[in-house]
């Protein structure tokens, strides 16, 4: 995978995401957008932009809670790390 540059906010989000997942959990997530908002103290309107940027960079993907069959009380979206981005676990440990 090519080297990807991250902004300060992207690094903050990735660090929190990695912190709450194990490498064995690639392809699995129980981290919602509301969780990341709480963990990072980034307001949701800014967080959505950061998450969108990480999607464009092909580092994460997002599935709506509705599509997952999960109540929206947890959050609107579930955040996953892309399978080929395991290097993030070393980078943001």
Short mmCIF file of the C-alpha atoms (twelve columns), coordinates in Angstrom:
data_MODEL
# 
_entry.id   MODEL 
# 
loop_
_atom_site.group_PDB 
_atom_site.id 
_atom_site.type_symbol 
_atom_site.label_atom_id 
_atom_site.label_alt_id 
_atom_site.label_comp_id 
_atom_site.label_asym_id 
_atom_site.label_seq_id 
_atom_site.Cartn_x 
_atom_site.Cartn_y 
_atom_site.Cartn_z 
_atom_site.pdbx_PDB_model_num 
ATOM 1  C CA . UNK A 1  0.000   0.000  0.000  1 
ATOM 2  C CA . UNK A 2  1.270   3.466  -0.828 1 
ATOM 3  C CA . UNK A 3  2.236   5.853  1.940  1 
ATOM 4  C CA . UNK A 4  -0.674  7.978  3.082  1 
ATOM 5  C CA . UNK A 5  -0.234  11.344 4.770  1 
ATOM 6  C CA . UNK A 6  -2.621  12.113 7.637  1 
ATOM 7  C CA . UNK A 7  -3.764  15.429 9.049  1 
ATOM 8  C CA . UNK A 8  -3.636  16.114 12.768 1 
ATOM 9  C CA . UNK A 9  -7.363  15.388 13.157 1 
ATOM 10 C CA . UNK A 10 -7.115  12.195 11.091 1 
ATOM 11 C CA . UNK A 11 -4.287  11.001 13.313 1 
ATOM 12 C CA . UNK A 12 -6.347  11.778 16.403 1 
ATOM 13 C CA . UNK A 13 -9.319  9.786  15.071 1 
ATOM 14 C CA . UNK A 14 -7.167  6.857  13.931 1 
ATOM 15 C CA . UNK A 15 -5.367  6.703  17.256 1 
ATOM 16 C CA . UNK A 16 -8.665  6.408  19.118 1 
ATOM 17 C CA . UNK A 17 -10.034 3.875  16.650 1 
ATOM 18 C CA . UNK A 18 -6.919  1.672  16.841 1 
ATOM 19 C CA . UNK A 19 -6.813  1.993  20.616 1 
ATOM 20 C CA . UNK A 20 -10.263 0.420  20.851 1 
ATOM 21 C CA . UNK A 21 -9.735  -2.382 18.331 1 
ATOM 22 C CA . UNK A 22 -7.291  -5.274 18.292 1 
ATOM 23 C CA . UNK A 23 -5.445  -6.387 15.188 1 
ATOM 24 C CA . UNK A 24 -7.578  -9.527 15.318 1 
ATOM 25 C CA . UNK A 25 -10.608 -7.349 14.818 1 
ATOM 26 C CA . UNK A 26 -9.859  -6.199 11.280 1 
ATOM 27 C CA . UNK A 27 -13.181 -6.529 9.497  1 
ATOM 28 C CA . UNK A 28 -15.087 -6.253 12.777 1 
ATOM 29 C CA . UNK A 29 -16.058 -3.083 14.589 1 
ATOM 30 C CA . UNK A 30 -18.298 -1.905 17.357 1 
ATOM 31 C CA . UNK A 31 -17.058 1.681  17.146 1 
ATOM 32 C CA . UNK A 32 -19.744 4.166  16.186 1 
ATOM 33 C CA . UNK A 33 -19.469 7.772  15.082 1 
ATOM 34 C CA . UNK A 34 -20.903 8.865  18.451 1 
ATOM 35 C CA . UNK A 35 -18.151 6.889  20.220 1 
ATOM 36 C CA . UNK A 36 -15.432 8.650  18.238 1 
ATOM 37 C CA . UNK A 37 -17.049 12.011 18.912 1 
ATOM 38 C CA . UNK A 38 -16.900 11.272 22.639 1 
ATOM 39 C CA . UNK A 39 -13.368 9.789  22.629 1 
ATOM 40 C CA . UNK A 40 -11.821 12.554 20.506 1 
ATOM 41 C CA . UNK A 41 -13.878 15.562 21.634 1 
ATOM 42 C CA . UNK A 42 -14.220 16.489 17.962 1 
ATOM 43 C CA . UNK A 43 -17.678 17.955 17.194 1 
ATOM 44 C CA . UNK A 44 -19.765 15.668 14.957 1 
ATOM 45 C CA . UNK A 45 -19.881 18.105 12.017 1 
ATOM 46 C CA . UNK A 46 -16.059 18.214 11.917 1 
ATOM 47 C CA . UNK A 47 -15.697 14.497 12.694 1 
ATOM 48 C CA . UNK A 48 -17.853 13.598 9.690  1 
ATOM 49 C CA . UNK A 49 -15.486 15.558 7.463  1 
ATOM 50 C CA . UNK A 50 -12.477 13.784 8.967  1 
ATOM 51 C CA . UNK A 51 -14.135 10.387 8.526  1 
ATOM 52 C CA . UNK A 52 -15.055 11.275 4.939  1 
ATOM 53 C CA . UNK A 53 -11.432 12.156 4.234  1 
ATOM 54 C CA . UNK A 54 -10.274 8.813  5.677  1 
ATOM 55 C CA . UNK A 55 -12.810 7.028  3.449  1 
ATOM 56 C CA . UNK A 56 -11.437 8.851  0.391  1 
ATOM 57 C CA . UNK A 57 -7.919  7.797  1.433  1 
ATOM 58 C CA . UNK A 58 -9.231  4.208  1.627  1 
ATOM 59 C CA . UNK A 59 -8.192  3.768  5.251  1 
ATOM 60 C CA . UNK A 60 -11.647 3.199  6.711  1 
ATOM 61 C CA . UNK A 61 -15.109 2.380  5.494  1 
ATOM 62 C CA . UNK A 62 -18.401 3.257  7.087  1 
ATOM 63 C CA . UNK A 63 -21.638 1.292  7.256  1 
ATOM 64 C CA . UNK A 64 -24.857 2.902  8.390  1 
ATOM 65 C CA . UNK A 65 -26.408 1.593  11.589 1 
ATOM 66 C CA . UNK A 66 -29.606 0.972  9.651  1 
ATOM 67 C CA . UNK A 67 -27.802 -1.295 7.165  1 
ATOM 68 C CA . UNK A 68 -26.207 -3.155 10.089 1 
ATOM 69 C CA . UNK A 69 -29.585 -3.587 11.782 1 
ATOM 70 C CA . UNK A 70 -28.367 -1.723 14.878 1 
ATOM 71 C CA . UNK A 71 -30.432 0.882  16.749 1 
ATOM 72 C CA . UNK A 72 -29.365 4.456  15.925 1 
ATOM 73 C CA . UNK A 73 -29.090 5.147  19.651 1 
ATOM 74 C CA . UNK A 74 -25.526 3.829  19.370 1 
ATOM 75 C CA . UNK A 75 -24.721 6.136  16.462 1 
ATOM 76 C CA . UNK A 76 -25.572 6.721  12.825 1 
ATOM 77 C CA . UNK A 77 -22.579 4.822  11.468 1 
ATOM 78 C CA . UNK A 78 -20.204 1.988  12.316 1 
ATOM 79 C CA . UNK A 79 -16.540 2.649  11.494 1 
ATOM 80 C CA . UNK A 80 -14.288 -0.110 10.109 1 
ATOM 81 C CA . UNK A 81 -10.581 -0.108 9.245  1 
ATOM 82 C CA . UNK A 82 -9.860  -1.380 5.734  1 
ATOM 83 C CA . UNK A 83 -8.382  -4.860 5.598  1 
ATOM 84 C CA . UNK A 84 -5.166  -3.723 3.894  1 
ATOM 85 C CA . UNK A 85 -4.512  -1.043 6.552  1 
ATOM 86 C CA . UNK A 86 -3.204  -3.315 9.325  1 
ATOM 87 C CA . UNK A 87 -0.072  -1.160 9.439  1 
ATOM 88 C CA . UNK A 88 -2.148  1.426  11.318 1 
ATOM 89 C CA . UNK A 89 -2.080  -0.773 14.412 1 
ATOM 90 C CA . UNK A 90 1.694   -0.346 14.614 1 
ATOM 91 C CA . UNK A 91 1.655   3.297  13.583 1 
ATOM 92 C CA . UNK A 92 -0.889  4.433  16.170 1 
ATOM 93 C CA . UNK A 93 -0.164  2.123  19.113 1 
# 
